[in-house]
């Protein structure tokens, strides 16, 4: 045994390590569901992303965004998509955290794929740049802070609600 592996082995034999037994670690949580293979995961992300991007584009068509030299507005469709997408991602992540037995395909399809396609950092940045280009830096700053604040609150709120709801349903 080398000195390095001996040191690692010694670290594993602490009082805390010995105090925890497999019976202590066993709880009533079901085993985690297996993850899909790389090819299936890529397909799931692609399908979810296509659906999410199509929905975001529909919002853009319903609420078009324009900046002129005399008018600068906040891109409502992009802001809405980012807030709603982060809320949904938080909800799903909360459920997945509380329910490790959820099938492994759910996260790639919904959180990574759909919510990733529905939300858009690049569209947000282009919107900020367009507003600045329209000589409305304060509106751009307002939009930037509003978006960041709302998406963080949305994902945290969604996670807490999703996790609590999933735990309540299990109990």
C-alpha positions in Angstrom: 0.0 0.0 0.0 1.4 3.4 -1.0 1.7 6.3 1.4 -1.0 8.2 -0.4 -3.6 5.3 -0.4 -2.7 4.6 3.2 -3.5 8.3 4.1 -6.8 8.1 2.2 -7.6 4.9 4.0 -6.9 6.5 7.4 -9.2 9.4 6.5 -12.0 6.9 5.9 -11.7 5.5 9.4 -12.7 8.5 11.4 -15.0 8.4 14.4 -17.8 10.0 12.3 -17.4 7.4 9.6 -17.7 4.5 12.0 -20.6 6.1 13.8 -22.7 6.0 10.7 -23.8 2.6 9.6 -25.8 1.5 6.6 -28.9 1.1 8.8 -28.5 4.8 9.7 -28.4 5.8 6.0 -31.4 3.6 5.0 -34.5 5.6 4.9 -37.9 5.2 3.4 -36.9 6.9 0.2 -37.2 4.7 -2.9 -34.1 4.0 -4.9 -33.1 6.5 -7.6 -34.4 5.7 -11.0 -31.8 4.8 -13.6 -30.6 7.6 -16.0 -31.2 7.1 -19.7 -28.2 6.5 -22.0 -26.3 9.4 -23.7 -28.1 9.0 -27.0 -31.6 8.9 -25.5 -30.7 11.8 -23.3 -29.6 13.9 -26.3 -32.8 13.0 -28.1 -34.9 14.0 -25.0 -33.1 17.3 -24.6 -33.6 18.0 -28.4 -37.3 17.2 -28.4 -37.9 19.2 -25.2 -35.8 22.1 -26.4 -37.6 22.2 -29.8 -41.0 22.4 -28.0 -39.8 25.0 -25.5 -38.2 27.2 -28.3 -41.4 27.0 -30.4 -43.5 28.1 -27.4 -41.1 31.0 -26.7 -41.3 32.0 -30.4 -45.1 32.0 -30.1 -44.8 34.4 -27.2 -42.6 36.6 -29.3 -45.2 36.7 -32.0 -48.0 37.6 -29.6 -45.9 40.3 -27.9 -43.5 41.8 -30.4 -40.6 43.9 -29.2 -39.4 47.1 -30.8 -36.9 49.8 -30.1 -36.9 53.0 -32.0 -35.0 56.3 -31.4 -38.0 57.6 -29.6 -39.3 54.5 -27.9 -37.7 51.8 -25.8 -39.8 49.1 -24.2 -39.1 46.1 -22.1 -39.4 42.9 -24.1 -42.4 41.5 -22.3 -42.4 38.1 -24.2 -38.7 37.4 -23.3 -39.2 38.5 -19.7 -42.3 36.4 -19.4 -40.7 33.3 -21.0 -37.7 33.6 -18.7 -39.7 34.0 -15.5 -42.3 31.3 -16.4 -39.5 28.9 -17.6 -37.5 29.4 -14.4 -40.6 28.9 -12.3 -41.4 25.6 -14.1 -37.8 24.5 -13.9 -37.8 25.2 -10.2 -41.0 23.3 -9.7 -39.8 20.3 -11.6 -36.4 20.4 -9.8 -38.1 20.5 -6.5 -40.2 17.5 -7.3 -37.2 15.6 -8.6 -35.3 16.4 -5.4 -38.1 15.1 -3.2 -38.8 12.1 -5.5 -35.6 10.4 -6.6 -37.6 7.5 -8.0 -38.9 9.7 -10.8 -37.9 8.2 -14.2 -34.5 9.4 -15.4 -35.9 10.8 -18.6 -38.0 13.5 -16.9 -35.1 16.0 -16.1 -33.5 15.9 -19.6 -36.8 16.3 -21.3 -38.4 19.0 -19.1 -35.8 21.0 -17.2 -32.9 20.9 -19.6 -34.8 20.5 -22.9 -38.2 22.3 -22.6 -37.3 24.9 -20.0 -33.9 25.5 -21.6 -35.5 26.0 -24.9 -38.3 28.2 -23.5 -36.0 30.5 -21.6 -33.3 32.4 -23.4 -30.3 34.2 -22.1 -29.2 35.2 -25.7 -32.6 36.8 -26.5 -32.4 38.6 -23.1 -28.9 39.9 -23.9 -29.9 41.0 -27.4 -32.9 42.8 -25.9 -30.6 44.7 -23.5 -28.2 45.6 -26.3 -31.1 46.8 -28.5 -32.4 49.0 -25.7 -29.0 50.4 -25.1 -28.6 50.9 -28.9 -31.9 52.9 -28.8 -30.2 55.3 -26.3 -32.2 54.1 -23.3 -29.6 52.8 -21.0 -31.8 53.3 -17.9 -34.5 51.2 -19.4 -31.9 48.5 -20.3 -30.6 48.6 -16.7 -34.2 48.3 -15.4 -34.9 45.3 -17.7 -31.6 43.6 -16.7 -32.2 43.9 -12.9 -35.9 43.1 -13.2 -35.1 39.9 -15.2 -32.3 38.7 -13.0 -34.3 39.4 -9.8 -37.5 37.7 -11.1 -35.9 34.6 -12.5 -33.9 33.9 -9.3 -37.1 34.4 -7.2 -39.1 32.2 -9.6 -36.7 29.3 -9.6 -36.3 29.4 -5.8 -40.1 29.7 -5.2 -40.7 26.9 -7.7 -38.2 24.6 -6.1 -39.6 25.2 -2.6 -43.2 24.7 -3.8 -42.4 21.7 -5.9 -40.4 20.0 -3.2 -43.0 20.6 -0.5 -45.8 19.4 -2.8 -44.0 16.2 -3.8 -43.2 15.4 -0.1 -46.8 16.0 0.9 -48.0 13.7 -1.9 -45.5 11.0 -0.7 -46.6 11.2 2.9 
